[in-house]
Amino acid sequence: MEKKEAEILIRQLREQIEDNSRRYYVDNAPVISDYDFDQLLYRLADLEKQFPELDSPDSPTHRVGSDLSVEGGTRFPRKKHKYPMLSLGNTYSIQEVEDFAARANNIINTSFTYSCELKFDGAGISLTYRHGRLVTALTRGDGVVGDDVTVNIRKIANIPHTLKGSGWPEDFEIRGEILMPFSSFDRLNQEREEAGDEPFANPRNAASGSLKLLDSDEVGRRGLWCTLYHIPNQDIPGFEGHYQALDAAASWGLPVSDKRRLCSDISEVMDYINYWDSARKELPYATDGVVIKINSLEHQRELGYTAKSPRWAVAYKFKAEEALTKVLSIDYQVGRTGAVTPVANMEPVFLSGTMVKRATLVNEDFIKSMDIRIGDTVKVVKGGEIIPKIIGVALESRPADAQVPHFPTVCPDCGTPLKKEEDQARWFCPNATACPTQIKGRLLHFLSRKAMNVLCGEATIDQLYERGFVRRPSDFYLLTLRQLMSLEGWKERASERFLESIEASRKVSFDHVLFALGIRYVGQTTAAMLARRFGSIDAISKASYEELLAVEDVGETIAKSIVEYFGNPAEITEIERLKEAGLQFSMEAEEVKASDVLAGKTIVVSGTFALSRDEMKALVASHGGKAASGVSGKTDFLLAGDKPGPEKIKKAEELGIKIIGEEEFMAMIGSVKADEKEEEQFPTDLFGGTI
């Protein structure tokens, strides 16, 4: 290969890897498999080795993937890891595992053992315990800096807040993975689908996304689990090996996997790999390989590290289980937002422990790019061992009569011509007010747990709709006991309980009511931010496009959708009906405004703080100020935390706008920082020092 050709290919590979890395770590929405991603990295590394003059320190082959939020969108303070949180070298080759063992043997030149562990498919976490108490929890981040998610980690059931026993170091870190068991994942995705939200691709993405939620109580409800497997800088007196150090951690009440094994030679390592390649399918959580570590801590220090990973450990990754089956037909399903999703009906095939017979085809572009036809034999895998996904077509097996699917031009439910927006990949049915599937989907969303919290399933909605009792959300508040008891299978007590839950929903807080309305693109978090920022439905309905854009996480698409929603007379009429039914369409005054100390002030918030940026903006609003997104001549202060945007700082200086820090701001509103509150909870003389 010529150097010029290699230069072009290297640039393309780096762009592909960067894009897919962002989708995987930040967006939690991967579009390629782990195997395909690793192959891109291997290909790039080979080219950089062949053409060292084209290598670069900022190449993705030299960096750990980052789960940090994109600039301007972080919700959690960022903190530096005491020790770099590196990734492991991956391989899909048994030969490379044997080569790893041979290299270690040549350097160590004495007998040694291996600690073998399952490679859990979750989100990396680093926990710090001081004087036996959990004080900090950081995500992997970019390996150097992570997001501080301590408040959410405290909600995970099997992570102890206080260690038990004795012998633990006064100040130490332990690292591991946050997992979402399959049972929790299934429940969460079912709830998301009922609410009309996009389901998570796999348990790892669900776990990672859950760690970044603003509502820590919701984190606790998601059934996350933790397993710990590494103590960095393992200078723990009395322990010569990694395996023994983890035994000690388990005795302190920390969640350490019981699937570990101490192996005396490479043949025992291979037995462990072969056993778990099959047995992992019976586990209640996702695993994607085996980690092999040199057990001796002295030998680990002798082997050392590369810039990206330790030389004393390697991860062997299992290949995703695949199966071949035939596409029998394609259905087109309509969601509550009107989006039309194609679904392949396939000949049933056993895959990763379950019988698979349906797989989503995402959208029209996906079908065309894969060239999937009815009658084709397709290759199916389970993303994260759970969601069936078509990854290829066996063209050599294509029958002569294979049919090219034709995406419908009209709604398969109501017959309305479909529309497709320029920046969207999906086709939509625009008949929101009369399309039965959309109507029932919105009704189900309205009553869902995260919205009005009324116990109700699809079957109930179908019955109420078919009998003509309910066509819009306000109709729920007009239902009678007689109507409900006329439904098939409904008894008096069940009917009374349903009406009681409807009655209780009148007290549901405004942010949940706003989410329940089903405004396109407005999820639970966005609804909460809008409610806090504006305080009432009337204020939101009157907000300009520019005012909406000033709200954290509200981009052009969401702002446009909100303006369109409140510009629809039918939606305004329905809101009035819901108001008459007694629903909460404003927040209590104390929830919205704490004081008028910032009245008339426009403040731009930039950087990271002890609180999340959303919370800082909420503080501005609660004290009468306006949180703006950009610095202008109308800006009164630039509130700068750690690493503020350099362009905002420069513009503020040019305009002569005062720049204030977090402490000055907190003093201004008569508050204290989060870390000061923590010190108040743990006096300095309790352990001879602050926590």
N, C-alpha and C positions, 0 to 999 in steps of 0.2 A: 504494500500500500504506500502511495506517495504521501509525503508530508502534508501537502495542501489538502488532499482528500481526508487524511487523518484529522487535520485541524477542524474541518467542517463537521466531521462525525463527532468529534469530542465536544464541540460546542452544542450540537443537537442533543447528545446524550446528557450533558449537564443540564440543559433546559428541561428535558423530560424528567430527569431525576428530581430537580428542584420543584417542578410542578407537582409531581406525584408525592413527594415528601410533604409538601404543604397540605395536600389533600388528606394524607394519612395522619400526620401528627396534629395539625391545626384544625382542619375542617372536619376531621373524623368521618370522611366520606371518600374512602379509597375507590379508584376505578380500575385498578389492576391488582392481581394477586401478589402476595408476598414473594412468591417464587419469581414472578416476572420482574418485580422491582429489583430483587437481588441480582437477576441476570443482567439488568441494565448497569448496575454497579460493577459487576464482574467485567463486563465488556469495556466499560470506561477505564477501570483499573489496568486492564491488559493493554489498552492503547497508550495510557500514560506511561506504562513500563516500556513499551516499544519506542515511544517518542518522549523521553524524559524532558526535553526542552519545551514540550507543550504542557507539562504538568504545572499545577498552580497550588499554592497553599490554601486557597479558598475553594478548591475542588470538593464536591460532595464526598469523594472517596476519603477525604481527610477529616471529615466532620461527623459528629453525632447528629442524628435527626433531631429536630427541635419541636417540642409541643407548646412553645410559647405562643401566646396570642399575637396576632399581627399588630403592627405599630398602630397605636390609636384605638385599639379594641381590647386592651387588657383589662380584666376585671379584678385581678389579684395583684398584691405587691410582689415584686420580683426580688429574690434574694440569691446571693452567691453561695454555691455549695462549698463546704469546708474542704472537701476533696472532690476532684472532678468526677462526674457521674458518667463513666464511659460506657460504650456499647461493647458487645462481644463480636468477635469474628464469626461469621456464619458459614456453614458449608452444608451441602446436600450429599456429600460424597463420603462414604465409609473410608475410602483410601486416604482422604485428607485428615480424617480423625486419626488414622494410624500414623500419618506423617507428623501430625502434631505431637503424638506420643514419642515418636522417634527423635524429634528435635529436642524435646524436653529431656529425654534420656541422655542425649549427647552432651547437654550442658550440665545437668545435675550429676551424672556419672555415679550414681548410687541408687539403691532401691528406694522406691517411693510408692505412695498409694494415690488413688483418684477418688474424689468426691463427685458422685454422679447425681444429678437432680433433674426433675422435669423442667422444661422451659415453658413457663406459663405465658399465655397470650393475653396480657392485660396492659395496664398503664403503669409505668415505672414510678416509684415513690421512695423518698428518703425521709426517715423519721429520726428526730433528735430527741433523746431523753436526757434530762439534766436533773441530778439528785433523784432519779427514779420517776420523774414526771415527764410526760410528753409535752414538749414546748414548741416544736416546729415540725411541719410536714411540707416538703417541697416536691414538686413534680420534677421529672428529669430535665425539662426545659431543653436547653442546647448543650447540656452536659456541664456547663460552667455556672449558668444562672437558671433557676427554676421559679415557678409560680408558687407562692405561699398559700397552700390550701388547707392550713391547719384547722380552720373552723369547720370545714367539710369532713376532714379525716376523723375528727372527734365523733362523727355520727356513724361511723362504720363499726358494727357490733363487735367484731373480734379483735379490734385494736385497743389494747389496754391504755387507759389514761395514766395509770400508776403501775409500776413494776412490782412483782411480788418476790419473795425469797430474799437472797442476799448475794453479794459477790459481783453485782453489776457495776460497771465503771460509773464514776460520778457524772461524766459527760461523754456520751457516745452516740454515734449514728448507726442505724441499721437500715438496710435497703431491701426492697422487694417489689411486689406487683399488686396492684388493685385489680381484682377480678370481678366479673359479673357472671354468676352461675347461669347455666342454660335456663333454669326454671324462672329466675328473675328476668332474664332477657326476653323470654317468651311473653311473660306477663307485661313487661314494659312496651314491647312492640305491639301487642294487642291493644293496649291503651292508646298508643300513638295512632294506630290505624283507625280506632274508633273516633279519635279526636280529629282525624283528617290530616295528621302530621306524617311526614316521611319516616318510615321505620329505620332503625339503625341497621347498618350493613352486617355487623357481627358484634359479639360480646365485648371485644376489645374497644371498639369505637364507642359502644354504649358506656363502658366503664370510664373511658377517657373523657367523654362529654359530660358524664355525671359529676366528675371531680371539679368541673368548672362552673357548676350551677351556682347562681346567686342565693338560692333558697336552700340552706343547709338542712332544713327539715326534710325537704324532698330528697336530698342525697341519702338521708337515713332510711327513707321509705323504699329506696331502689334495690335493697338487698345485696349491696356490694360486699365483697369479702377480700381479705388481705392475706398474702403469704409472703414471708420474709426469708431472704436467702444470702445476704452478704453484709458483713461488718467491715467497712473500709478502715484502713490503717489498723489492722487487727493485732495491735500490741496489747493483748489482754493477758495479764499475768496468769500463768498456770495453764495456758492452752497452746499447744504446739501446732494444732491443725485446724483448718477451716471447719471440718465436720464436727469436731469437739466444741468449737466456739458456738456453732448453731445449736448443739445439744444444750449448752448453758443458756442460750437465749430462750429456748423453749421452756427451761426450768424457771425463767423469770416471768413466764406468762405470755411471751411473745408468740405470735402465730407462725410457726416454722413447719414446713411440709414434712409429713411422715413418710413420704414416698422416696426419700433420699437413700442412697446406698454407698457404702465405702467399698471400693473395688481394689483388689491387690495387683491386678495386671490388666492389659488391654483386652484379653479374652473375656474377662468378667464385665468390662465396659461394654463390649459388643453384646453380651447376653442381656445386659440392662437395656440397651437400645432396642434390641429385637423384641424383648418382652413388652416394652411400653409402646412400641409401634402398633401393637394390636390392642393391648389392655387400655390404652388411653381413651378408646371409644366408649368405655364404660364409665368414665369419670363424669362428674356433674358440672365440670367447667372445661374451658378450652385450653389445650396444650398444643404446641406446634413443634416440639422437639425435645432434645436432651442437652443439658449443659454438663460438660466434663471439665473438672477443675483439678489441678494438682493440689493435693490436700495440705501438705506441709506449708505453714506460713513462711518459714525460712526459705524454702524452695521458691515460693511465690515471689519473695523479694529478690531472690537471685535471678529469676527469669525476667522480672520487670514488666514494662509497658511499652507499647508503641504510642504514637500520638492519639490514637483513636480507641485502642482496646488493650487489655492485658495479654501478655504472652503465655500466661499460665492457665488460660481457660479457652475453650472453644465451644460453640453451639452447633450441634448437629440438628438440622431441621427436617422434619418429616415432610414428604411430599403430600400435597392434598389428595385425598382419595377421589378418584374419578370414575365415571361410569358412562357407557354409551347407551342411548335410548332413542326412540323415534318420536318426532313431533307429529301428533295426530290432528291437532287443530289449534287455532288461535282465537281466544276470546278477547273482547275489548271492554274493559270495565271503566265505569264512570265514578269518580270520587266526589266528595262533598263540595270541592272547589270547582268541579266541572272538568278536571284533568282526566283525559282518557288514557288508560294504561293497558298495553297489550300483554296477555298472559298466555304462555304456551301450555297446552295440555299434552302430556307425554305418556308413552307406555310406562306403567309403573316399574321402577327400578330400585333395588335396595342400595342405599348409599349412607355410609357413616352412621349405621344403626337404625335408620328409618326408611320407610318406603316413600319414594319421591315420585310425584306424578304431575306437578305443576311448577313452573318457573316464570318469574317476571321477565319480560323482554324490554323493560324500561320505557322506550318510546320508539317512534318511527325511525329515527336516525340510527338507533341501535340495531334494529332489524336489517336495515339496508347495509350498514357497515359490516355486519356478520354474514350477510347474504343468507339469512335463514328462510327456508321454505317448508311448507307443509309436506310431510313425507320424508324430510331429511332425518338422517341419523346424526345426533348432536352429542357433544361431550359435555357432561354436567359435573360440576363440583359443588361442594357446600362451602360457601364463604364463612370462615370462622367455624366450620363444622356444623353450621346450623341452617343457613339460607341457601336453597338450591339456586344455582347460577349457571347459565349456558356460557361456555367459554370458547366453543369452536364447533365447526361443522365438518363431518367426515365426507368431504366432497367425492371421494372415491366410491362411496356407498349411495350417492344420490340417485334415486330412481328417475327414469325418463319422464314420469308423469308428476314429478314434484311441482307443487303449485306455488307460484310467487304470491305472497300475501299482499292484499291491497288494504291499506289503512283506510278506515271508513271516512267518508266525507261528511256524514251526518251523524248525530249522536245516536248510538245504538239503543238508547233508552227512550228518547222523546222525538227523534227524527229531525232535530234542529241542525242546520249546517254548522259544522265545526269551524273554529277560528284558531289561528296561531299567531302569537305576538312575535315581532321581529327578534327580540332578545331571548325568546323561550324555545326550548326543544320540544315541548309537549303541545298537543292539540287540546283545545278546551271547548266544552259546550257552553255557549253564552246564555242559555235559557235558564238562568238561576232560579227564576220564580215559578217555573212550571215543570221542570225536569224532575220526575219522581225520585230518582236515585239521589240527585243533589239535595232535594228537599229533605229526604229521610236522613241523609248523611249529616246535614246541618242540625237537624233536630237531635240526632244522637250526640253530636259534638256539644250542643248546648247543655245537655244533661250530664255530660261526662264528669268524672271525678275531679279533674283539674278546673272544670268550669263551674256548673251549678251544683255538682256533687249529688245528683239524684240517681239512685240505683235503677238502672234501666239498660236493657240490651236491645239488639237489633230486632228480635222477635216481637218485643213490646211495641217498638216504633212501627213495625210493619202492621201490627194489628190496629193501632191507633190511626195510622194513615189510611189503611184500607177501609175502615169504618167511617172515615171522614171526620173523626173527632179532632184531629190535630193536623194543621197545615203550616203553622208558623209557631215560634216559641211561645208567644203570648197565649196561645190556645191551651197550653198546659195548665195555666192558672184559672181556666174556666171549666176544667173537667169536673164531673160530678161522680159521686159514688155509684149512682145508678148506671152511668155510662160504662164505668170500669167493670162492674159486675156483669155487664152484658157481653163482655169479651170472653171468648172460649178459654176455659181453664182458670178463670179468675174467681176467687172466693172473696168473701166479705173482708176477712182480715188482711189479705194481700192487697185488696183495693184501698183499704184504710191506710195501710203502711205507705203505699205509693203516694197518696194524697198528703200524708204527714211529711214525707220527704220533699214534696213540692212546696209545702208551706214553709218548711225550714229553709228552703233555698232563697226565700225572700230576704234572708239576713246575710246571704253570701256577700263578701266584700266587693267593692267596686272593681278592683283589678281583675277578679275572677269573672265578674259579669261582662267586663269589656272583652276578655278572652272568649267568653261564651258566645258573643255576637258573631264570631266567625269571620271577622274582617280578613280578607285574603292577605297572607304573609305576616299577620300579626300573631305571633306565638305568645306563650305564657309570659316569658321574660319581657318581651317588648310591651305587652299589655301592662305589666306591673310598672315599667318605667314611665309609660305614658300617663298612667293613673297618678303616680307620684308627682310627675312634672306639672300636669295641668289641673289635677284635683277633681275634675268633674267631666261628665260626658258633654255638657254644653260647651265647656272651654275647649275640649278636643275638637268638637264639631266646627268651632269657629276659628281654629288655629290655621294659619296660613301654611302653605307648602314649605316656606323657609323656616318657620317656627318649628315645624315637625322635624325638619332635617337637623335642627340643633339638638335634638334628643339623642342620647347615646344609642348606638345600634340601629337607628332609623336612617336608612339610606334612601336613595331616590325612588327605588321600586316600592318600598313600604310607604313612604310619604305620599306617592302618587295614588296608591291603593286606598289609603285613608281618606284622602281628599275626594276620590271617586265615590267611596262608600257613603260619606256624609252629603254628597251631592245628589244622592238617589232619594227622591221623595218617599218611595216605598219603605226604605230603611228607616227614615226619620219617623214615619207613621208607626212602624213596628216598635221603635224605641219609646214612643209616647205611650203605646199600649202597655209595654213592660213597666214604664214608670207608674201607670195607673194600677198595675198589678202589685206595686209596692217594692220593686227591686231597687237595690242600692246603686245609684248612678253618680255618687260623689263620695269623696273621702271625708272623714271627720276632720274638722279644722286643725286639730292638734297633729293629725297625721301629715297634713300638707304644709302648715306653716308653724314654725317654732318661735319665730320672732320677726320683727321688721328691720333688724339691724342692717340688712343689706338691701333694703327697699330702694328701688331705682338704680341699683348697681348692676352692671353687666360684667361678668367674670368669665374668662376663658381658663379652663382647667387643662393642664398638660403635664405629662410625666406619670410616675408611679408614687403611691402614697401608702400610709399604714392601712387606710381603708381602700376599697376598690374605687376606680375612677367614677363608676356609676354612683356609688355612695357619696363621694365628694360632691358630685353635681346635684345629688338629691339634697345634700346639706345646704348648698347654695340656694336652691329653690325653697327649702323649708324655712330659710331665714329671710325670704323676700326678694332674693336676687334672681338674676337671669343667667343661666349657664349657656354661653355661646360657644360655637365650634371654632370660629376663626377670629383672629385679632384684627380689629379695625379701629377707626377713629372714635367709635362709640364705646370701645372697651374701657372699663374703669380700672380693672386689675388683671394681671396674668398670674394665676395661681400655679406656681411651678414646683413640681415634686422632683424625684430623682429622674434623670435623663429626660428632661422636657424636650419637645420638638425644637430643634435649632432654628428653623425658619420662624417659628412663633416668637422665640426669644429675640431674634434679630429684628423682626417687625415691631415688637413692643418697644425695643430700645430706640428704633428709628422714630417712632411716634411719640416717644416720651411717656409711655404708659408704665405705671408702677408695677414692678414684679415683686410678688410676695411669696413667702414659703409656707409650708404646712403649719409650722408652729405659730406664725403670725396670724394665719387665717383662723386657726382654732382659738387663739386668744381673742380675735375679733368677734367671734360668735359666742365666746364664753364657754368653750368646751375644752376637752383634753384629748390627747391622742390615744389610740387603741393600746399602745404598749405601756402608757402611763397607767391606764386602767388595770392592766394585767399586773403591774407592779403593786398596785394598791391591793389586789387580791392575794398576792404572795409577799408579805412583808420581808424587808431585807434581812431581818435577823432570824428568819425561819430556818434557813439552811446555811447561814453564814454568808449569804450573798444573794443577789437578785436572781430571779428565774430567767 
